[in-house]
């Protein structure tokens, strides 16, 4: 393993060290570590730590900078998974049929995808519900990916941490 012999005191270096240590077979070089340090220096450390933890638990290979920044964008935007998005739509549909209890909340990205397929009405009146669900899932994937890309390259609206720091500057 190139790079670090002991855990470094700098938080950014410590996260990168953890990533290198978690994927020992990938043979990460010192130069690679320097590039990662440079390209991730703008990310708030708490987001980088959370993204690294998720990637260490889910990936089989050392993650690319793009994978790390995608994981950070997903955490920042708090986007529901495709399954969670469909569950939000189904909860709204159940509420519409019964009108009991408070109206279920819906993430903005889910609402946008729902609008693309004709709103809750399209789900209510569908003669082929699987087709509507498929269309919704496709639109939601596209909307989700576009929002993540915008945040990754810094063209999203000014998103800031509680401390007022800009998140994911280009």
Buried (B, 14 or more C-beta within 10 A) or exposed (E): BEBBEEEBEEEBBBBBBBBBBBBEEBEBEEEBBEEBBEEBEBBBEEBBBBBBBBBBEEBEEBBEBEBBBBBBBBBBBEBBEBEEBBBBBEBBBEBBEEEEEEEBEBBEBBBBBBEBBBEBEBBEEBEEEEEBBEBBBBBBEEBBEEBBEBBBEBEBEEBEEEEEEEBBEE
